[in-house]
Amino acid sequence: MRHLLRMAGHSGRTNMHARNLAIVWAPNLLRSRDIEAAGLNGTAAFMEVRVQSIVVEFILTHLEQLFGN
């Protein structure tokens, strides 16, 4: 997570701010085998990825408060 936060620090050049990084990385960081086994598709799958990305974005924007130095 700290690496992703460092990457977000370069968002002026890369346009990969915390939200974009969360969208890209959330499905891998918060992977759920139960969800994969259920075979979600369409709207249900989109909603799951949306929730995952919100959680990762929250962690990235509050990293220091959550984990300290």
N, CA, C, O and CB atoms as a CASP TS submission, in Angstrom:
PFRMAT TS
TARGET T0000
AUTHOR 0000-0000-0000
METHOD Language model
MODEL 1
PARENT N/A
ATOM      1  N   MET     1       0.822  -1.177   0.000  1.00  0.00           N
ATOM      2  CA  MET     1       0.000   0.000   0.000  1.00  0.00           C
ATOM      3  C   MET     1       0.876   1.255   0.000  1.00  0.00           C
ATOM      4  O   MET     1       0.559   2.250  -0.652  1.00  0.00           O
ATOM      5  CB  MET     1      -0.940  -0.010   1.201  1.00  0.00           C
ATOM      6  N   ARG     2       1.965   1.187   0.732  1.00  0.00           N
ATOM      7  CA  ARG     2       2.853   2.359   0.749  1.00  0.00           C
ATOM      8  C   ARG     2       3.438   2.616  -0.649  1.00  0.00           C
ATOM      9  O   ARG     2       3.607   3.766  -1.055  1.00  0.00           O
ATOM     10  CB  ARG     2       4.000   2.155   1.780  1.00  0.00           C
ATOM     11  N   HIS     3       3.735   1.558  -1.363  1.00  0.00           N
ATOM     12  CA  HIS     3       4.241   1.726  -2.727  1.00  0.00           C
ATOM     13  C   HIS     3       3.184   2.413  -3.594  1.00  0.00           C
ATOM     14  O   HIS     3       3.506   3.328  -4.352  1.00  0.00           O
ATOM     15  CB  HIS     3       4.638   0.355  -3.340  1.00  0.00           C
ATOM     16  N   LEU     4       1.943   1.985  -3.490  1.00  0.00           N
ATOM     17  CA  LEU     4       0.881   2.620  -4.265  1.00  0.00           C
ATOM     18  C   LEU     4       0.710   4.086  -3.872  1.00  0.00           C
ATOM     19  O   LEU     4       0.438   4.933  -4.723  1.00  0.00           O
ATOM     20  CB  LEU     4      -0.437   1.867  -4.074  1.00  0.00           C
ATOM     21  N   LEU     5       0.868   4.379  -2.600  1.00  0.00           N
ATOM     22  CA  LEU     5       0.780   5.766  -2.153  1.00  0.00           C
ATOM     23  C   LEU     5       1.917   6.598  -2.757  1.00  0.00           C
ATOM     24  O   LEU     5       1.710   7.747  -3.145  1.00  0.00           O
ATOM     25  CB  LEU     5       0.820   5.839  -0.611  1.00  0.00           C
ATOM     26  N   ARG     6       3.116   6.012  -2.833  1.00  0.00           N
ATOM     27  CA  ARG     6       4.226   6.717  -3.486  1.00  0.00           C
ATOM     28  C   ARG     6       3.910   6.944  -4.962  1.00  0.00           C
ATOM     29  O   ARG     6       4.211   8.006  -5.509  1.00  0.00           O
ATOM     30  CB  ARG     6       5.548   5.919  -3.336  1.00  0.00           C
ATOM     31  N   MET     7       3.310   5.959  -5.598  1.00  0.00           N
ATOM     32  CA  MET     7       2.925   6.101  -7.003  1.00  0.00           C
ATOM     33  C   MET     7       1.888   7.215  -7.169  1.00  0.00           C
ATOM     34  O   MET     7       1.945   7.978  -8.134  1.00  0.00           O
ATOM     35  CB  MET     7       2.369   4.766  -7.546  1.00  0.00           C
ATOM     36  N   ALA     8       0.956   7.308  -6.246  1.00  0.00           N
ATOM     37  CA  ALA     8      -0.059   8.363  -6.296  1.00  0.00           C
ATOM     38  C   ALA     8       0.590   9.734  -6.166  1.00  0.00           C
ATOM     39  O   ALA     8       0.057  10.722  -6.672  1.00  0.00           O
ATOM     40  CB  ALA     8      -1.105   8.164  -5.186  1.00  0.00           C
ATOM     41  N   GLY     9       1.716   9.803  -5.504  1.00  0.00           N
ATOM     42  CA  GLY     9       2.444  11.049  -5.368  1.00  0.00           C
ATOM     43  C   GLY     9       2.962  11.588  -6.700  1.00  0.00           C
ATOM     44  O   GLY     9       3.317  12.763  -6.800  1.00  0.00           O
ATOM     45  N   HIS    10       3.006  10.748  -7.706  1.00  0.00           N
ATOM     46  CA  HIS    10       3.444  11.143  -9.042  1.00  0.00           C
ATOM     47  C   HIS    10       2.262  11.332  -9.992  1.00  0.00           C
ATOM     48  O   HIS    10       2.436  11.327 -11.210  1.00  0.00           O
ATOM     49  CB  HIS    10       4.403  10.104  -9.607  1.00  0.00           C
ATOM     50  N   SER    11       1.076  11.496  -9.441  1.00  0.00           N
ATOM     51  CA  SER    11      -0.128  11.563 -10.270  1.00  0.00           C
ATOM     52  C   SER    11      -0.131  12.756 -11.220  1.00  0.00           C
ATOM     53  O   SER    11      -0.812  12.720 -12.245  1.00  0.00           O
ATOM     54  CB  SER    11      -1.349  11.621  -9.390  1.00  0.00           C
ATOM     55  N   GLY    12       0.609  13.800 -10.904  1.00  0.00           N
ATOM     56  CA  GLY    12       0.702  14.941 -11.811  1.00  0.00           C
ATOM     57  C   GLY    12       1.267  14.565 -13.165  1.00  0.00           C
ATOM     58  O   GLY    12       0.909  15.154 -14.185  1.00  0.00           O
ATOM     59  N   ARG    13       2.156  13.578 -13.169  1.00  0.00           N
ATOM     60  CA  ARG    13       2.765  13.119 -14.421  1.00  0.00           C
ATOM     61  C   ARG    13       2.069  11.892 -14.989  1.00  0.00           C
ATOM     62  O   ARG    13       2.010  11.710 -16.205  1.00  0.00           O
ATOM     63  CB  ARG    13       4.231  12.812 -14.203  1.00  0.00           C
ATOM     64  N   THR    14       1.543  11.052 -14.105  1.00  0.00           N
ATOM     65  CA  THR    14       1.014   9.767 -14.561  1.00  0.00           C
ATOM     66  C   THR    14      -0.512   9.705 -14.615  1.00  0.00           C
ATOM     67  O   THR    14      -1.073   8.804 -15.239  1.00  0.00           O
ATOM     68  CB  THR    14       1.514   8.682 -13.668  1.00  0.00           C
ATOM     69  N   ASN    15      -1.178  10.645 -13.974  1.00  0.00           N
ATOM     70  CA  ASN    15      -2.638  10.652 -13.834  1.00  0.00           C
ATOM     71  C   ASN    15      -3.134   9.412 -13.074  1.00  0.00           C
ATOM     72  O   ASN    15      -4.304   9.044 -13.181  1.00  0.00           O
ATOM     73  CB  ASN    15      -3.303  10.721 -15.223  1.00  0.00           C
ATOM     74  N   MET    16      -2.258   8.781 -12.323  1.00  0.00           N
ATOM     75  CA  MET    16      -2.645   7.621 -11.519  1.00  0.00           C
ATOM     76  C   MET    16      -2.730   8.045 -10.062  1.00  0.00           C
ATOM     77  O   MET    16      -1.869   7.704  -9.251  1.00  0.00           O
ATOM     78  CB  MET    16      -1.635   6.442 -11.697  1.00  0.00           C
ATOM     79  N   HIS    17      -3.777   8.793  -9.740  1.00  0.00           N
ATOM     80  CA  HIS    17      -4.012   9.212  -8.367  1.00  0.00           C
ATOM     81  C   HIS    17      -4.627   8.046  -7.603  1.00  0.00           C
ATOM     82  O   HIS    17      -4.839   6.976  -8.175  1.00  0.00           O
ATOM     83  CB  HIS    17      -4.933  10.467  -8.311  1.00  0.00           C
ATOM     84  N   ALA    18      -4.911   8.234  -6.340  1.00  0.00           N
ATOM     85  CA  ALA    18      -5.365   7.137  -5.477  1.00  0.00           C
ATOM     86  C   ALA    18      -6.590   6.425  -6.049  1.00  0.00           C
ATOM     87  O   ALA    18      -6.671   5.199  -5.985  1.00  0.00           O
ATOM     88  CB  ALA    18      -5.685   7.667  -4.083  1.00  0.00           C
ATOM     89  N   ARG    19      -7.535   7.166  -6.601  1.00  0.00           N
ATOM     90  CA  ARG    19      -8.746   6.526  -7.135  1.00  0.00           C
ATOM     91  C   ARG    19      -8.423   5.618  -8.317  1.00  0.00           C
ATOM     92  O   ARG    19      -8.916   4.492  -8.384  1.00  0.00           O
ATOM     93  CB  ARG    19      -9.767   7.589  -7.561  1.00  0.00           C
ATOM     94  N   ASN    20      -7.602   6.094  -9.246  1.00  0.00           N
ATOM     95  CA  ASN    20      -7.252   5.255 -10.396  1.00  0.00           C
ATOM     96  C   ASN    20      -6.447   4.033  -9.977  1.00  0.00           C
ATOM     97  O   ASN    20      -6.672   2.932 -10.479  1.00  0.00           O
ATOM     98  CB  ASN    20      -6.465   6.063 -11.420  1.00  0.00           C
ATOM     99  N   LEU    21      -5.512   4.228  -9.060  1.00  0.00           N
ATOM    100  CA  LEU    21      -4.739   3.086  -8.563  1.00  0.00           C
ATOM    101  C   LEU    21      -5.645   2.078  -7.868  1.00  0.00           C
ATOM    102  O   LEU    21      -5.463   0.870  -8.016  1.00  0.00           O
ATOM    103  CB  LEU    21      -3.640   3.557  -7.600  1.00  0.00           C
ATOM    104  N   ALA    22      -6.611   2.568  -7.116  1.00  0.00           N
ATOM    105  CA  ALA    22      -7.542   1.678  -6.422  1.00  0.00           C
ATOM    106  C   ALA    22      -8.372   0.876  -7.417  1.00  0.00           C
ATOM    107  O   ALA    22      -8.582  -0.321  -7.218  1.00  0.00           O
ATOM    108  CB  ALA    22      -8.463   2.481  -5.496  1.00  0.00           C
ATOM    109  N   ILE    23      -8.842   1.510  -8.474  1.00  0.00           N
ATOM    110  CA  ILE    23      -9.642   0.807  -9.483  1.00  0.00           C
ATOM    111  C   ILE    23      -8.828  -0.318 -10.122  1.00  0.00           C
ATOM    112  O   ILE    23      -9.338  -1.416 -10.349  1.00  0.00           O
ATOM    113  CB  ILE    23     -10.136   1.791 -10.569  1.00  0.00           C
ATOM    114  N   VAL    24      -7.565  -0.031 -10.405  1.00  0.00           N
ATOM    115  CA  VAL    24      -6.714  -1.022 -11.075  1.00  0.00           C
ATOM    116  C   VAL    24      -6.308  -2.149 -10.131  1.00  0.00           C
ATOM    117  O   VAL    24      -6.341  -3.319 -10.513  1.00  0.00           O
ATOM    118  CB  VAL    24      -5.463  -0.349 -11.642  1.00  0.00           C
ATOM    119  N   TRP    25      -5.928  -1.806  -8.905  1.00  0.00           N
ATOM    120  CA  TRP    25      -5.344  -2.790  -7.994  1.00  0.00           C
ATOM    121  C   TRP    25      -6.336  -3.494  -7.081  1.00  0.00           C
ATOM    122  O   TRP    25      -6.045  -4.590  -6.604  1.00  0.00           O
ATOM    123  CB  TRP    25      -4.327  -2.131  -7.162  1.00  0.00           C
ATOM    124  N   ALA    26      -7.480  -2.910  -6.826  1.00  0.00           N
ATOM    125  CA  ALA    26      -8.435  -3.485  -5.860  1.00  0.00           C
ATOM    126  C   ALA    26      -8.819  -4.936  -6.153  1.00  0.00           C
ATOM    127  O   ALA    26      -8.823  -5.751  -5.231  1.00  0.00           O
ATOM    128  CB  ALA    26      -9.686  -2.648  -5.832  1.00  0.00           C
ATOM    129  N   PRO    27      -9.138  -5.289  -7.392  1.00  0.00           N
ATOM    130  CA  PRO    27      -9.527  -6.694  -7.631  1.00  0.00           C
ATOM    131  C   PRO    27      -8.431  -7.696  -7.289  1.00  0.00           C
ATOM    132  O   PRO    27      -8.727  -8.847  -6.966  1.00  0.00           O
ATOM    133  CB  PRO    27      -9.920  -6.876  -9.075  1.00  0.00           C
ATOM    134  N   ASN    28      -7.169  -7.273  -7.355  1.00  0.00           N
ATOM    135  CA  ASN    28      -6.070  -8.166  -6.994  1.00  0.00           C
ATOM    136  C   ASN    28      -5.791  -8.143  -5.497  1.00  0.00           C
ATOM    137  O   ASN    28      -5.518  -9.182  -4.895  1.00  0.00           O
ATOM    138  CB  ASN    28      -4.812  -7.785  -7.758  1.00  0.00           C
ATOM    139  N   LEU    29      -5.860  -6.967  -4.901  1.00  0.00           N
ATOM    140  CA  LEU    29      -5.559  -6.846  -3.476  1.00  0.00           C
ATOM    141  C   LEU    29      -6.654  -7.441  -2.600  1.00  0.00           C
ATOM    142  O   LEU    29      -6.368  -7.991  -1.537  1.00  0.00           O
ATOM    143  CB  LEU    29      -5.351  -5.392  -3.113  1.00  0.00           C
ATOM    144  N   LEU    30      -7.891  -7.335  -3.036  1.00  0.00           N
ATOM    145  CA  LEU    30      -9.022  -7.823  -2.239  1.00  0.00           C
ATOM    146  C   LEU    30      -9.729  -8.973  -2.941  1.00  0.00           C
ATOM    147  O   LEU    30     -10.953  -9.093  -2.880  1.00  0.00           O
ATOM    148  CB  LEU    30     -10.015  -6.687  -1.962  1.00  0.00           C
ATOM    149  N   ARG    31      -8.971  -9.792  -3.587  1.00  0.00           N
ATOM    150  CA  ARG    31      -9.520 -10.919  -4.338  1.00  0.00           C
ATOM    151  C   ARG    31     -10.292 -11.861  -3.416  1.00  0.00           C
ATOM    152  O   ARG    31      -9.847 -12.185  -2.314  1.00  0.00           O
ATOM    153  CB  ARG    31      -8.397 -11.682  -5.059  1.00  0.00           C
ATOM    154  N   SER    32     -11.440 -12.283  -3.889  1.00  0.00           N
ATOM    155  CA  SER    32     -12.280 -13.184  -3.099  1.00  0.00           C
ATOM    156  C   SER    32     -12.590 -14.440  -3.904  1.00  0.00           C
ATOM    157  O   SER    32     -13.263 -14.377  -4.932  1.00  0.00           O
ATOM    158  CB  SER    32     -13.591 -12.480  -2.668  1.00  0.00           C
ATOM    159  N   ARG    33     -12.110 -15.546  -3.444  1.00  0.00           N
ATOM    160  CA  ARG    33     -12.378 -16.813  -4.127  1.00  0.00           C
ATOM    161  C   ARG    33     -13.869 -17.173  -4.055  1.00  0.00           C
ATOM    162  O   ARG    33     -14.395 -17.814  -4.965  1.00  0.00           O
ATOM    163  CB  ARG    33     -11.529 -17.943  -3.508  1.00  0.00           C
ATOM    164  N   ASP    34     -14.545 -16.765  -2.985  1.00  0.00           N
ATOM    165  CA  ASP    34     -15.981 -17.023  -2.869  1.00  0.00           C
ATOM    166  C   ASP    34     -16.753 -16.319  -3.973  1.00  0.00           C
ATOM    167  O   ASP    34     -17.680 -16.884  -4.554  1.00  0.00           O
ATOM    168  CB  ASP    34     -16.499 -16.574  -1.501  1.00  0.00           C
ATOM    169  N   ILE    35     -16.364 -15.083  -4.257  1.00  0.00           N
ATOM    170  CA  ILE    35     -17.026 -14.327  -5.312  1.00  0.00           C
ATOM    171  C   ILE    35     -16.735 -14.954  -6.672  1.00  0.00           C
ATOM    172  O   ILE    35     -17.625 -15.070  -7.515  1.00  0.00           O
ATOM    173  CB  ILE    35     -16.576 -12.855  -5.290  1.00  0.00           C
ATOM    174  N   GLU    36     -15.495 -15.353  -6.878  1.00  0.00           N
ATOM    175  CA  GLU    36     -15.134 -16.000  -8.136  1.00  0.00           C
ATOM    176  C   GLU    36     -15.908 -17.312  -8.307  1.00  0.00           C
ATOM    177  O   GLU    36     -16.376 -17.616  -9.405  1.00  0.00           O
ATOM    178  CB  GLU    36     -13.614 -16.263  -8.190  1.00  0.00           C
ATOM    179  N   ALA    37     -16.043 -18.083  -7.231  1.00  0.00           N
ATOM    180  CA  ALA    37     -16.753 -19.352  -7.289  1.00  0.00           C
ATOM    181  C   ALA    37     -18.239 -19.149  -7.583  1.00  0.00           C
ATOM    182  O   ALA    37     -18.872 -19.987  -8.225  1.00  0.00           O
ATOM    183  CB  ALA    37     -16.577 -20.111  -5.980  1.00  0.00           C
ATOM    184  N   ALA    38     -18.791 -18.026  -7.106  1.00  0.00           N
ATOM    185  CA  ALA    38     -20.208 -17.744  -7.344  1.00  0.00           C
ATOM    186  C   ALA    38     -20.455 -17.367  -8.801  1.00  0.00           C
ATOM    187  O   ALA    38     -21.595 -17.374  -9.264  1.00  0.00           O
ATOM    188  CB  ALA    38     -20.693 -16.618  -6.419  1.00  0.00           C
ATOM    189  N   GLY    39     -19.391 -17.039  -9.519  1.00  0.00           N
ATOM    190  CA  GLY    39     -19.526 -16.713 -10.933  1.00  0.00           C
ATOM    191  C   GLY    39     -20.298 -15.439 -11.192  1.00  0.00           C
ATOM    192  O   GLY    39     -21.093 -15.367 -12.129  1.00  0.00           O
ATOM    193  N   LEU    40     -20.066 -14.428 -10.361  1.00  0.00           N
ATOM    194  CA  LEU    40     -20.757 -13.150 -10.565  1.00  0.00           C
ATOM    195  C   LEU    40     -20.393 -12.565 -11.921  1.00  0.00           C
ATOM    196  O   LEU    40     -19.246 -12.639 -12.362  1.00  0.00           O
ATOM    197  CB  LEU    40     -20.407 -12.151  -9.441  1.00  0.00           C
ATOM    198  N   ASN    41     -21.381 -11.991 -12.561  1.00  0.00           N
ATOM    199  CA  ASN    41     -21.121 -11.293 -13.813  1.00  0.00           C
ATOM    200  C   ASN    41     -22.058 -10.097 -13.906  1.00  0.00           C
ATOM    201  O   ASN    41     -22.973  -9.959 -13.095  1.00  0.00           O
ATOM    202  CB  ASN    41     -21.302 -12.241 -15.035  1.00  0.00           C
ATOM    203  N   GLY    42     -21.839  -9.259 -14.860  1.00  0.00           N
ATOM    204  CA  GLY    42     -22.704  -8.113 -15.063  1.00  0.00           C
ATOM    205  C   GLY    42     -22.692  -7.146 -13.899  1.00  0.00           C
ATOM    206  O   GLY    42     -21.634  -6.786 -13.383  1.00  0.00           O
ATOM    207  N   THR    43     -23.875  -6.731 -13.492  1.00  0.00           N
ATOM    208  CA  THR    43     -24.032  -5.706 -12.462  1.00  0.00           C
ATOM    209  C   THR    43     -23.455  -6.142 -11.124  1.00  0.00           C
ATOM    210  O   THR    43     -22.815  -5.343 -10.441  1.00  0.00           O
ATOM    211  CB  THR    43     -25.494  -5.358 -12.296  1.00  0.00           C
ATOM    212  N   ALA    44     -23.668  -7.389 -10.741  1.00  0.00           N
ATOM    213  CA  ALA    44     -23.166  -7.871  -9.448  1.00  0.00           C
ATOM    214  C   ALA    44     -21.641  -7.808  -9.399  1.00  0.00           C
ATOM    215  O   ALA    44     -21.072  -7.387  -8.391  1.00  0.00           O
ATOM    216  CB  ALA    44     -23.645  -9.313  -9.188  1.00  0.00           C
ATOM    217  N   ALA    45     -20.987  -8.214 -10.459  1.00  0.00           N
ATOM    218  CA  ALA    45     -19.527  -8.169 -10.505  1.00  0.00           C
ATOM    219  C   ALA    45     -19.033  -6.731 -10.472  1.00  0.00           C
ATOM    220  O   ALA    45     -18.064  -6.420  -9.779  1.00  0.00           O
ATOM    221  CB  ALA    45     -19.003  -8.880 -11.759  1.00  0.00           C
ATOM    222  N   PHE    46     -19.695  -5.853 -11.221  1.00  0.00           N
ATOM    223  CA  PHE    46     -19.312  -4.442 -11.229  1.00  0.00           C
ATOM    224  C   PHE    46     -19.441  -3.851  -9.835  1.00  0.00           C
ATOM    225  O   PHE    46     -18.551  -3.122  -9.398  1.00  0.00           O
ATOM    226  CB  PHE    46     -20.173  -3.649 -12.224  1.00  0.00           C
ATOM    227  N   MET    47     -20.520  -4.144  -9.129  1.00  0.00           N
ATOM    228  CA  MET    47     -20.726  -3.604  -7.786  1.00  0.00           C
ATOM    229  C   MET    47     -19.658  -4.113  -6.825  1.00  0.00           C
ATOM    230  O   MET    47     -19.194  -3.365  -5.964  1.00  0.00           O
ATOM    231  CB  MET    47     -22.120  -3.973  -7.269  1.00  0.00           C
ATOM    232  N   GLU    48     -19.270  -5.361  -6.960  1.00  0.00           N
ATOM    233  CA  GLU    48     -18.234  -5.915  -6.088  1.00  0.00           C
ATOM    234  C   GLU    48     -16.900  -5.210  -6.312  1.00  0.00           C
ATOM    235  O   GLU    48     -16.216  -4.854  -5.352  1.00  0.00           O
ATOM    236  CB  GLU    48     -18.081  -7.423  -6.328  1.00  0.00           C
ATOM    237  N   VAL    49     -16.534  -5.010  -7.555  1.00  0.00           N
ATOM    238  CA  VAL    49     -15.289  -4.311  -7.865  1.00  0.00           C
ATOM    239  C   VAL    49     -15.369  -2.871  -7.371  1.00  0.00           C
ATOM    240  O   VAL    49     -14.375  -2.327  -6.891  1.00  0.00           O
ATOM    241  CB  VAL    49     -15.000  -4.348  -9.388  1.00  0.00           C
ATOM    242  N   ARG    50     -16.529  -2.255  -7.480  1.00  0.00           N
ATOM    243  CA  ARG    50     -16.704  -0.874  -7.006  1.00  0.00           C
ATOM    244  C   ARG    50     -16.458  -0.792  -5.504  1.00  0.00           C
ATOM    245  O   ARG    50     -15.770   0.117  -5.039  1.00  0.00           O
ATOM    246  CB  ARG    50     -18.123  -0.355  -7.343  1.00  0.00           C
ATOM    247  N   VAL    51     -17.011  -1.727  -4.744  1.00  0.00           N
ATOM    248  CA  VAL    51     -16.812  -1.739  -3.295  1.00  0.00           C
ATOM    249  C   VAL    51     -15.336  -1.965  -2.979  1.00  0.00           C
ATOM    250  O   VAL    51     -14.781  -1.301  -2.105  1.00  0.00           O
ATOM    251  CB  VAL    51     -17.686  -2.834  -2.627  1.00  0.00           C
ATOM    252  N   GLN    52     -14.709  -2.884  -3.676  1.00  0.00           N
ATOM    253  CA  GLN    52     -13.285  -3.147  -3.456  1.00  0.00           C
ATOM    254  C   GLN    52     -12.450  -1.901  -3.722  1.00  0.00           C
ATOM    255  O   GLN    52     -11.537  -1.591  -2.957  1.00  0.00           O
ATOM    256  CB  GLN    52     -12.808  -4.298  -4.349  1.00  0.00           C
ATOM    257  N   SER    53     -12.757  -1.186  -4.798  1.00  0.00           N
ATOM    258  CA  SER    53     -11.967   0.004  -5.128  1.00  0.00           C
ATOM    259  C   SER    53     -12.183   1.115  -4.109  1.00  0.00           C
ATOM    260  O   SER    53     -11.252   1.865  -3.814  1.00  0.00           O
ATOM    261  CB  SER    53     -12.321   0.507  -6.529  1.00  0.00           C
ATOM    262  N   ILE    54     -13.381   1.236  -3.571  1.00  0.00           N
ATOM    263  CA  ILE    54     -13.643   2.240  -2.533  1.00  0.00           C
ATOM    264  C   ILE    54     -12.819   1.929  -1.284  1.00  0.00           C
ATOM    265  O   ILE    54     -12.255   2.833  -0.668  1.00  0.00           O
ATOM    266  CB  ILE    54     -15.156   2.289  -2.183  1.00  0.00           C
ATOM    267  N   VAL    55     -12.751   0.663  -0.918  1.00  0.00           N
ATOM    268  CA  VAL    55     -11.979   0.261   0.261  1.00  0.00           C
ATOM    269  C   VAL    55     -10.494   0.550   0.052  1.00  0.00           C
ATOM    270  O   VAL    55      -9.844   1.100   0.942  1.00  0.00           O
ATOM    271  CB  VAL    55     -12.193  -1.239   0.565  1.00  0.00           C
ATOM    272  N   VAL    56      -9.952   0.191  -1.100  1.00  0.00           N
ATOM    273  CA  VAL    56      -8.527   0.429  -1.365  1.00  0.00           C
ATOM    274  C   VAL    56      -8.239   1.926  -1.421  1.00  0.00           C
ATOM    275  O   VAL    56      -7.217   2.373  -0.900  1.00  0.00           O
ATOM    276  CB  VAL    56      -8.097  -0.247  -2.689  1.00  0.00           C
ATOM    277  N   GLU    57      -9.118   2.703  -2.039  1.00  0.00           N
ATOM    278  CA  GLU    57      -8.910   4.154  -2.074  1.00  0.00           C
ATOM    279  C   GLU    57      -8.926   4.738  -0.664  1.00  0.00           C
ATOM    280  O   GLU    57      -8.121   5.615  -0.349  1.00  0.00           O
ATOM    281  CB  GLU    57      -9.987   4.832  -2.939  1.00  0.00           C
ATOM    282  N   PHE    58      -9.829   4.261   0.183  1.00  0.00           N
ATOM    283  CA  PHE    58      -9.875   4.729   1.567  1.00  0.00           C
ATOM    284  C   PHE    58      -8.573   4.409   2.287  1.00  0.00           C
ATOM    285  O   PHE    58      -8.022   5.258   2.987  1.00  0.00           O
ATOM    286  CB  PHE    58     -11.059   4.098   2.311  1.00  0.00           C
ATOM    287  N   ILE    59      -8.085   3.196   2.117  1.00  0.00           N
ATOM    288  CA  ILE    59      -6.826   2.804   2.761  1.00  0.00           C
ATOM    289  C   ILE    59      -5.682   3.685   2.268  1.00  0.00           C
ATOM    290  O   ILE    59      -4.855   4.134   3.062  1.00  0.00           O
ATOM    291  CB  ILE    59      -6.512   1.314   2.487  1.00  0.00           C
ATOM    292  N   LEU    60      -5.632   3.932   0.966  1.00  0.00           N
ATOM    293  CA  LEU    60      -4.556   4.765   0.417  1.00  0.00           C
ATOM    294  C   LEU    60      -4.615   6.189   0.948  1.00  0.00           C
ATOM    295  O   LEU    60      -3.579   6.774   1.263  1.00  0.00           O
ATOM    296  CB  LEU    60      -4.626   4.781  -1.103  1.00  0.00           C
ATOM    297  N   THR    61      -5.803   6.748   1.049  1.00  0.00           N
ATOM    298  CA  THR    61      -5.906   8.143   1.482  1.00  0.00           C
ATOM    299  C   THR    61      -5.772   8.297   2.991  1.00  0.00           C
ATOM    300  O   THR    61      -5.585   9.412   3.479  1.00  0.00           O
ATOM    301  CB  THR    61      -7.226   8.728   1.031  1.00  0.00           C
ATOM    302  N   HIS    62      -5.864   7.205   3.739  1.00  0.00           N
ATOM    303  CA  HIS    62      -5.752   7.266   5.196  1.00  0.00           C
ATOM    304  C   HIS    62      -4.666   6.327   5.721  1.00  0.00           C
ATOM    305  O   HIS    62      -4.735   5.862   6.859  1.00  0.00           O
ATOM    306  CB  HIS    62      -7.092   6.922   5.841  1.00  0.00           C
ATOM    307  N   LEU    63      -3.677   6.054   4.894  1.00  0.00           N
ATOM    308  CA  LEU    63      -2.642   5.076   5.233  1.00  0.00           C
ATOM    309  C   LEU    63      -1.936   5.402   6.546  1.00  0.00           C
ATOM    310  O   LEU    63      -1.781   4.532   7.403  1.00  0.00           O
ATOM    311  CB  LEU    63      -1.621   4.996   4.117  1.00  0.00           C
ATOM    312  N   GLU    64      -1.514   6.639   6.704  1.00  0.00           N
ATOM    313  CA  GLU    64      -0.766   7.012   7.905  1.00  0.00           C
ATOM    314  C   GLU    64      -1.626   6.897   9.161  1.00  0.00           C
ATOM    315  O   GLU    64      -1.139   6.462  10.205  1.00  0.00           O
ATOM    316  CB  GLU    64      -0.230   8.437   7.771  1.00  0.00           C
ATOM    317  N   GLN    65      -2.888   7.279   9.073  1.00  0.00           N
ATOM    318  CA  GLN    65      -3.775   7.173  10.236  1.00  0.00           C
ATOM    319  C   GLN    65      -4.060   5.715  10.586  1.00  0.00           C
ATOM    320  O   GLN    65      -4.201   5.370  11.760  1.00  0.00           O
ATOM    321  CB  GLN    65      -5.092   7.913   9.971  1.00  0.00           C
ATOM    322  N   LEU    66      -4.143   4.870   9.577  1.00  0.00           N
ATOM    323  CA  LEU    66      -4.437   3.466   9.819  1.00  0.00           C
ATOM    324  C   LEU    66      -3.226   2.673  10.308  1.00  0.00           C
ATOM    325  O   LEU    66      -3.345   1.849  11.216  1.00  0.00           O
ATOM    326  CB  LEU    66      -4.970   2.844   8.565  1.00  0.00           C
ATOM    327  N   PHE    67      -2.060   2.923   9.704  1.00  0.00           N
ATOM    328  CA  PHE    67      -0.885   2.089   9.971  1.00  0.00           C
ATOM    329  C   PHE    67       0.283   2.827  10.596  1.00  0.00           C
ATOM    330  O   PHE    67       1.263   2.197  10.993  1.00  0.00           O
ATOM    331  CB  PHE    67      -0.430   1.461   8.712  1.00  0.00           C
ATOM    332  N   GLY    68       0.205   4.152  10.694  1.00  0.00           N
ATOM    333  CA  GLY    68       1.307   4.922  11.250  1.00  0.00           C
ATOM    334  C   GLY    68       2.502   4.939  10.317  1.00  0.00           C
ATOM    335  O   GLY    68       2.399   4.599   9.139  1.00  0.00           O
ATOM    336  N   ASN    69       3.636   5.343  10.867  1.00  0.00           N
ATOM    337  CA  ASN    69       4.852   5.403  10.041  1.00  0.00           C
ATOM    338  C   ASN    69       5.404   4.027   9.936  1.00  0.00           C
ATOM    339  O   ASN    69       6.431   3.822   9.288  1.00  0.00           O
ATOM    340  CB  ASN    69       5.909   6.373  10.625  1.00  0.00           C
TER
END
